[in-house]
Amino acid sequence: MYSAALTSKRLLASRTTPLKPTSLIQVSPLSTRASKHGRGRERPQYLLQRIVPQQYRRVLSQTPPPTEDSEKGEIASDKASKQGAQSSSSSANSQYQVATGFAGGNPFSSGSSVTDAVLTTVAGIGLVFFGGVAYLAWYKKNVLDKIEIAFAAGYDPALELASHGKHRDPTIPEELDWDMDGPWTQHLRRKEQDAVDQIVHGAETGHYFMLLGPKGTGKTTMIFDAMQQCQAEGVAICDAHPDLEVFRLRLGKALNYEYNEDSQTGLFQRRDPREGGAALDIERAMNKLEKVALRYSRRTGRPLVLIINNVQFFKNDDDGRNMLLQLQQRAEAWSASGILTFVFSSDDFWPFFVMRKNASRMHVLSVYDLDRKEGLSASKRMRMNAQRKREEEDAFQEVVDLVGGRLSYLGKACKSKDMVSTAKHMLQVEKAWLLSQIGLIQDCDDDVMDEQKWSSCSWLLLREFVKMRQADEQRIRDGIAVGIHTQEDLENLPLPKIPYYQCRQIMTRPDFLEDLDRANIIAIDINHDVTPDSLLLLHAAREVVEEEDFDEVLEAVRDRVDEIESLHRTRELTFKDVKDGDRVWLSVDKGGTRLIESK
């Protein structure tokens, strides 16, 4: 095979014209002697194949085979040519090294492979370090810029969601036949709206605020109206939640803050930044917000406003109270410096009771139901806003007398086709809901004794409200008879009000007051006065209390509760193997000795 290759090499050397690519030597593997059963691997054998054009096959067949001396000569000449090439290459390298002054021809080489490796490693680490420092500086600045964008005009997602789809045509169709004094507006402007506008627009500094009032009185609506006037510039709003992890995400959305979850530096951190829990993440957000508030206050001269809506959704446990304290501490410090104003909104009383302990700059704005005159005006505007046909004045008065001045109830009734029927239906639904919450069970089992204890104590308080309402109405009627009062005084009677300490005495269980407030059965104001949650609930409770056998049922339930409690406190002694004529002696020592004989 080797001799055939040398013969073809001579033939190709003697040819003046080069061969085509098809005449080159190809090396193709034939087989490997490696064992398939785990034995040692051997070097594969190859076969030299010559692809020779058709016109040269005849010449090759006539060429005599080379002798052994000629083969040795060819090998020696090949070795000599290789050594010459190597010497010429080394000579060229040495000449380049002399000309340039760099070893090995590399301008960045130190001449030592170890030194080159060390320098390369140090350069790579330095590049990564300074790149990381630059990225971290950019990321921190970008976080502050994103939070500042959250307070830019027109950014707030909660305002955009609340105002979406509520833009109506200010013109009223003529066939509806509405003729009202004053301009048409989408919402009724309450008397508290001016104060809320001043707070939300950043005009009130040095204090933080709490909006306190029953559910459905219009607290959130007033906040959104104030935000819409300034396009939420310098304002952000966030809803509370019982789960602090959910609240953490909502606060991050309101502040446009990702809690460093979008940072690439997490690849080089030892611990997960989320290991501290939601409270630690919220504290990080407050630290960033403080820097933004300082920068914003220096530039504009007014504070930012952060609104935490519905803080009663926090659980009244250690975690919920600690979160309120954490936010209140920031509110106290930032209101003192005038860089940010916190606004808390609550339907229940307990957040105010918790925050009152540490409050020195907190102002409370109470929001109540509308009076009868305001309720009539609001109901007419709501019905006009719904583009319903105008009803008679008596219909509006009947609706307001049933549901009161609660805006949520007025909106539901006035936007329906038949206002009066809807209001009466709402009264029946409220009554059914009230009985489902605190309904009385006369012959209750001992398993539901705690529930019936709560129900009976709640009805004691509601019965007192009904009695006060009846007494007020009788007093006004007597005054009308003698000319002291008018019919308008009877129609504008306020809800009955009982001080907090007297409610504790009436119910005999003061811990039940908080549960009733959370269930929206009663309402507690900043003066610690307790009232029914709404006029609609007072009417529902009055229908139940004025039933014929209500007092008997209430007393029966209370007696049953006392009986079950006495059974739980009673201990029974059983004596076995006692026959007729036997005597049992019991001795009770209370400062002396007294024998009681029992047969």
Secondary structure as UniProt FT lines:
FT   HELIX           2..14
FT   HELIX           21..23
FT   STRAND          25..31
FT   TURN            36..37
FT   STRAND          45..50
FT   HELIX           54..62
FT   HELIX           68..100
FT   HELIX           103..105
FT   TURN            107..108
FT   HELIX           113..150
FT   TURN            153..154
FT   HELIX           157..163
FT   TURN            164..165
FT   HELIX           174..176
FT   TURN            191..192
FT   HELIX           193..200
FT   TURN            201..202
FT   STRAND          208..212
FT   TURN            215..216
FT   HELIX           219..229
FT   TURN            230..234
FT   STRAND          235..239
FT   HELIX           244..255
FT   TURN            259..262
FT   HELIX           264..268
FT   HELIX           273..276
FT   HELIX           278..300
FT   STRAND          304..309
FT   HELIX           311..313
FT   HELIX           318..337
FT   STRAND          340..346
FT   HELIX           350..355
FT   TURN            356..358
FT   STRAND          362..366
FT   HELIX           372..385
FT   TURN            386..387
FT   HELIX           393..403
FT   TURN            404..405
FT   HELIX           407..414
FT   HELIX           419..438
FT   TURN            442..443
FT   HELIX           446..448
FT   HELIX           449..482
FT   HELIX           487..491
FT   STRAND          498..499
FT   HELIX           500..507
FT   TURN            510..511
FT   HELIX           512..518
FT   TURN            519..520
FT   STRAND          522..524
FT   TURN            526..527
FT   STRAND          529..532
FT   HELIX           535..545
FT   TURN            548..549
FT   HELIX           550..569
FT   TURN            580..581
FT   STRAND          584..589
FT   STRAND          593..598
//
